[in-house]
Amino acid sequence: MTSNSNGLPPRRQPSNASGNSGNKSGKGKAPKKKRMRAFFRVFLSLLVIGILVGGGYMYWLYNQVANTGIDKPVPPGMSATTKPLTMLLLGTDNRPETGTFLSDVVMVAALNPNTKTATVVSLPRDTRIQLDGYKSNKLNAYYPRFKTQEKTSGKKAEDQMKDMMGKYLGVDINYTTVLNFQAFRDAINAVGGVDVTVDKNMCYRDTADNTDINLKAGAQHLDGKEALDFVRYRKSNCKPKTAESNDFDRNKRQSQVMNAMLDQMKSLGGITKIGKVISAVDKNMTTDVESEQMKNFIATYWNISTADVHFTPVTGEWRSPYVYINESELANAKQALQDTLSGKVTASSPKE
């Protein structure tokens, strides 16, 4: 995988829970949610790769995704086997402990079946959105707001996010997929855990959402709960305190977990593990991708090279309570999506 940036700037101070009125159970907890956002880049990346990678066992995977997605026909001319498509990927902080819906990660992926390439643009959760037709707010506040408006607007929150992000990035977005905390835990457990090297002692406890991070430095095998703790860890409130982490530390840990999970999926019995991951994701996922289209994605992208999945995080300047986007990076990200869809981005090497 390639990346055009180093990721988000380090977070210096917490911000208020702007736009959080639609989350009754999350009232008053926004600063704590700051610590819970970064791991989604790992899992959403895995989602993209999980859709695109499947080895040569497509028939077996077809059976695994038979009940994944929505039971509707793929519109004429929209098959992923022939048409470049886009997908909005949302990672929410929703989990049994809180029931909240802040979209802590927002990504848009463009996939081209002719060039076998993909571009994934990610935006900071605190991005200040100023867009005609929308009240200015943090990016992560819109999804919960749209959720509360569903009954009065008559439009699903996922569709409203699709429209807004399409307008913001200048592309038509075809699909939306939403995942939560539990999906990450279950996916790690589905592959039997991951082997990582914990870079430092980590201790943080929060009875409000049952967080209990207690990891020791060194090489070890982590289950889903421990892996989530590993990528979430930001600072300590224990005695004695453990060293804090910044966004760059967490980015490294996210990559380590992602690579470890991919190693597990490629190991002996890995194909079965891929099926278990699909099942785990399905139980904690909301999507408007048709079941037949899921099969089309697998049939089309099963042999894509990870070098041809281009991750393009857009960064900016943190000035509480917002991230003010780097306009040059945003323009480049928009162009990268367009170039992938138009076929200007070519594969790094011929596919077998």
N, C-alpha and C positions, 0 to 999 in steps of 0.2 A: 504493500500500500504506500501511496505517496501522500505527502501533506505539503500544502503551500504556506503554512504558518506554524508558529510555535504554540498556538492555542490561546486561551484567555489570559488577560493580565492578572497578576496576583490580586486577591481581594484584600482591601485594607480595613474595611469597616462594614458592619451589617447595615442593611437598609430596611425601611418599613415595608409592611405587607401591602403594597399598593395593589388595588384591584382584587382583594382577597375576600370581599364581602360575601361571595357566593359559597364559601367553604365554612359551614357552620362549625364543623369539628376542628378546623384549622385556625380558628380565631385566636390571635395573640401569639402565634407560634412562628411567625415568618422568619425571625433571625435564625431559629434552629434549622429551618428548611434550607438555609444557605449551605449547610454542611452536607446536604443530601443530594446535590444535583449532579456532581461530576461523573459518577459511575455510568450514567446513561449513555455517554458517548461510547463506552465499551460495548454495552449490550445492543445499542442501536446499530453500531458497526457490525456486530455479530449477526444481527437480524438481516442486514443487507447481504453479508457474506453467506449466511444460512440460506437465504433465498437463491443466491447465485451459485452456490457450491453444493454439489451433491455426488461427486464421483460418477461412476458409470452405472449407478443403481437407480436409474430414473423410474423404472416401473415400481420398484419397491417404495420409492419416495412418493410416487403418485398415490399409492394406497395410504401413506401417512397423511397426506394433505387432502384426502378425499372429503373430509368433514371440516376442513379449515377454509375460512373465507365465507362469503355469502352465497346463498343459493339463488343466483341469478345468471342469465347467459351473458357472455362477454359481448358487448356491442359490436356490430359489424365494423371491420377495419381497425379494431382496437386490440388485436391479439399481440401479446408481448413477443411472440415469435417473429413478428415483422415490423412492428411500430415502436419507435422510441417513446418511452413513457417516463412520467415523473411520479414521485411519491413523497408525501409529507410524512415525516417520522417524528412523533411526539413521545417524549419520555416524561411521565408524570410522577409526582411523589405519592400517588395513590397506593395505599396498602391497607391491610386490615386494621393496623394500629391507629390510623388517622382518618381515612376516607376522604382525604383532600385531593385536589386535581390540578395543582400548579404544574404547568408544563416546564419542567426544569431543563429540558433539552429540546431544541427545535432544529430539525435537519430537513433538507430537501435533497432527494436523490434523483438524478437523471440517468437513465439507462438506455443504451443503444444496442439493439440486437444485431445490427449490421457490422458494427465495429467491435462488438463485444467489450465495451468500455462503460464505466460508470463514474459519475462525479457526485460527491456528497458534500453539500454546503451546510455548515453548522453556524448557528448564531448564539451569542451570549444570552442567557436567560433574562438578564436585566437590560437588554437593549431597549433604548427609548424609541418607540414607534411613533412616527409622525406621518400619517397617511390620510389622504382625503377620504372622508366618509367614516373615519374611526377616531374616537376620542384618544388623545395622546396618553400612553401608559407604558408600563414595562411589558415586554413581549410575553413573559410567563403569566401575566394576569389575564390575558384574553381568553384562553381556553376555559378556565373556571367561570368567567363572566358569561361566555357563550353557553355554558352548561346551564346556568341559572335562567337564561333567556329562551331555552328550547321550547317551553310550553307556550310562551307568548309570541315568539318569532315563528314558530312552526318549522324551524330549520335546525338540523342537528349541529351540535357544536363542532364536530369534525368537518362538516361542510363549510361552516363559517370560517374556520381556521384555514381550510384549503383556499377559499376565495381570498382571504386577507393576505396569506403568504404568497399566493400567486401574483397578487397585485404588487406586493412589496419587492419580490424578486424578478418580476417581469416574465414569468412563465405560466403556462396553463398547467395546473397540478391535477393529475388524473386520479390519484388515490391518496388515502390517509390511513396510517396505522398508528395506534396508540398502545404503548406498553407501560407497565408499572413495576414497582419495586419487587413484587412477588415473582414476576417473570424472571428477573435476574437471579434471584435465589434458586428458583426451581430449575433454571437452565444449567446453572453450575452443578447442582445436585444430580441432574439428569446425565451428566458426563462423568459422574463419580468424583466430583471435586477437582481442584487444580493444585499443581505444585508450583509454588512461588517462593521467592526470597523476600521476607518482610524486612524492610530497610531500617526500621527503628521500632522501639517499644511504643505501643499505642494504647492509650487508656482514655476512654470517655464514657460517661454514663448520663442518661437522661430518662427519668422515670415517666415523663410525659408521653413518650412514644416507645418506651421499652428498649431504648438503645443501650447496649452494654458492650462496648468495644474494649477488648482486653487481649491484645496480641503482643507476642514477644519477638524481638528481632531474630532473624535467622531463616534458613531454608525449612519449609514445612508444607504440609498438605492441608488445604482449606476447603471446608464445605461451603454451601451457598451463603449461609448466614455470615460466616467468617470472611468470605471473599467480598461480600457487600461491605462489611466493616472495614476491610483493608482499603477499598477504593474510596470509601466515604470519609475516612478519618481526616480531620482538619486541625483540631486542637484538643487540649486535655483539660479536664476539671478534676482530675484525681490527685491524691496525695500519696507519694510525690508525683508531680506533673511530669508527663512525657513531652518530648519535643514536638513543636507544632509543625504543620505541613503547609506548603503553599500550593497554588494551582499547578505549578510545574512538577512538583513532587507527585501529585495525584495523577497527572497525565502519564508519568512514567509507570505508575502502578497500574493504571488502566490498561496500558499497552501490555504490561507483563501478564495480567490476568487474561486479556484477549488472546495473546499468543499461547498461553498455557491451555486455554480452553480449546483452541484450534488444534493443538497437539493432541489433546485427549480425543477430539472428534476424529482425528486421522489415525489413531492408534488401533490396535487389535479390537475388533468389535465397534469401530468408530461409526460405521454406517448405522448400526442399531442405535448408537448414542445420538446421531443426528435426528433419527426418528423421535427419540425421547425428548430432545430439545424442541422439536416442532410441536409435540404434544404439550410440553410445558408452556411454550409461548402462547399456544392457542387458548389455553385456559385463562391467560392474563393479558389478552390482546383484544382490542377493538379495531376492526378493519373493514373497509368497503371493497377490498379486492375479491373478485369472484373466485369461487373454488376452481373453476376451469382455468382462470388466469393464473392462479398459483402454480398449476401444473405447467402452464406456458412459460412462466418465469424459470422453473427448474429445467425444462427442456431446452430453453434458450441459453441460459447462463451457467449451466453446470460446470463448464470447463473454463470459465473466465479466470484470468490470472489475477492474483491479489495485487500485482503491480499495476493493473489496469483499473483498480478501484481507487479513484483519486479523492482523498479527503481534503476539503478546503475550509478550514475554520476561519471565520471572519472575526477579527479582534476589534478593540477600540480602547477608549480611555475611560477609566472608572472615575466618575465624579458623582458621589452619593446623591440620590439613590439610583442613578442610572449608569449604564455603559453607553457612551456616545460612540457610535460605530465609525471606524475608519472608512471614509467614503471611497477611497481608492481601492481598498480591499473588497468592499461591497461591490463596486463596479466590476472588478476582476472576477468575483464569484458569480455574478450574474452572467458575465460573458462565458465563463467556464461551463455553466449549465447549458447555455445556448449552443456552444461549440460541441458539447457532447451530443445533444439532440440532433444537431445538423450533420453530424458525422465528421466534423473537423478534427476531433480527438481520435487518434488511431491507436490500435493495440500495440503494446510494446514488443510482442513477439507472436509468430503464427501459432494458432491453436491446433492441437492434434485432432 
